[in-house]
Amino acid sequence: MGTAIGDILPLALGIAISPIPIIAAILMLLSPKARVTSVGFLLGWVVGIVVAVVVFTLLSSVLPESGSDTSKPVQGIVKLILGALLLVLAARQWQGRPSGEAEPALPKWMRSIDTMTFPTATGLGFLLSALNPKNLIMAAGAGVIIGAASLDTVSVTITIVVFTVIAACTVAVPVLAYLFAADSLHGPLDRLRSWLERENAVIMAVLLLVIGVSLIGKGIGSF
């Protein structure tokens, strides 16, 4: 189990450091319905991560393997494909970064955050964690690693819980902190949002590059 947790940590951090959901959570915390929408978003975010990882863990555990205990070519190919996809996304992020003083382009749905309801925020959190291509690829990579580790049910559950806690922490921490210290967080949250908006593309490009290379390395090591 320890090896599996060590292998999935970079992928969990990759989801955790993704700027867009952090920006979305901060905007909700700065909106008139902060407590309602932020809690809904956090709930959807956590459920989406769990669903994605569990699905890919189950799929990975039934992949056919003809190699030895140390050689798992099918899972190696899957990791190589996922790593290559992350490198492609990294290149696209880098090419799409704003130049000079240009304002970064953010998703149009962020403009409607002030009017969101609890169900809408929950659905948005789920979509960003479970169906966003970048996060989905990283969740798939984690699922492949967990499914290939031949763990018992308890160990699989613990590993998925660890992955989820780490992946969700950057959304969970500001939301939970806001519930206890709302007044003192407006300034820091607004400054953090501005910085993440400016550096979103660069952060994601570097992150996807590192994780993509890591997955490709693990894929090569599976042969």
C-alpha positions, -999 to +999 in steps of 0.1 A: +000+000+000+028+024+008+043+021-027+009+028-043+003+058-021+038+071-030+031+066-067-002+084-067+010+114-047+022+135-077-012+129-094-031+139-063-010+171-061-016+177-098-054+178-092-049+198-059-028+226-076-051+230-106-059+267-104-093+268-121-113+250-093-094+270-066-103+302-084-140+290-087-140+283-049-126+317-041-151+335-063-179+316-045-164+326-012-165+363-023-201+360-037-233+369-018-242+332-013-207+323-001-216+297+025-242+279+004-224+277-030-189+270-016-200+240+005-220+227-025-189+231-048-167+213-022-191+184-020-193+180-058-155+183-060-149+155-035-176+132-049-162+137-085-127+128-074-139+097-056-161+085-085-133+090-111-106+072-091-129+044-081-141+038-117-106+037-131-094+015-102-121-010-110-113-009-147-075-013-141-080-042-118-096-063-146-071-054-173-057-085-189-020-091-182+002-117-199+035-106-183+052-117-151+045-102-117+070-074-124+061-070-161+026-056-168+026-044-205-011-035-208-010-012-178+024+001-190+008+011-224-021+028-206+003+048-185+023+058-216-009+070-233-020+090-203+014+105-199+015+115-236-019+131-233-007+151-203+023+163-224-001+174-252-022+193-227+009+209-212+020+222-246-015+236-252-015+253-218+019+269-225+009+281-260-023+296-246-006+316-218-013+354-220+015+375-233+027+408-218+000+427-200-028+408-217-057+397-194-059+359-190-089+342-205-111+326-179-142+303-184-174+322-191-193+303-164-173+322-138-194+352-145-225+335-132-211+324-099-228+352-080-262+338-090-255+300-085-275+278-063-264+249-041-273+222-067-256+242-095-224+247-075-224+210-065-228+200-102-200+224-112-177+209-086-185+174-099-179+183-135-146+201-128-132+171-109-147+141-126-151+152-162-124+179-167-099+163-192-068+173-172-081+160-139-097+130-155-064+119-170-047+123-136-075+104-118-072+077-145-035+074-138-041+071-101-067+044-108-044+024-130-017+025-103-041+015-075-057-013-096-023-026-105-010-028-070-030-060-061-042-045-028-069-059-006-102-040-002-092-021+030-059-010+015-076+001-017-101+021+003-074+038+024-053+046-007-083+062-024-091+082+007-055+095+009-057+104-028-090+122-023-079+142+008-048+154-010-065+162-043-093+181-026-073+199+001-067+232-019-105+236-023-114+223+011-090+244+032-103+279+020-139+268+022-136+254+057-115+283+068-141+307+055-168+290+076-149+299+108-131+332+098-150+348+070-143+385+077-105+381+079-102+361+046-116+385+020-084+403+014-060+373+012-085+353-010-089+382-034-051+385-038-047+348-042-075+347-069-057+375-089-024+357-088-039+324-099-057+340-127-025+355-140-004+324-136-030+297-144-016+287-178+020+286-166+012+266-135-008+240-153+018+237-182+046+230-158+025+207-136+012+186-166+047+184-180+062+170-148+033+145-142+032+135-178+069+126-178+064+108-145+036+087-159+056+079-190+085+068-168+062+045-148+048+032-181+083+023-194+090+006-161+060-017-164+075-036-194 
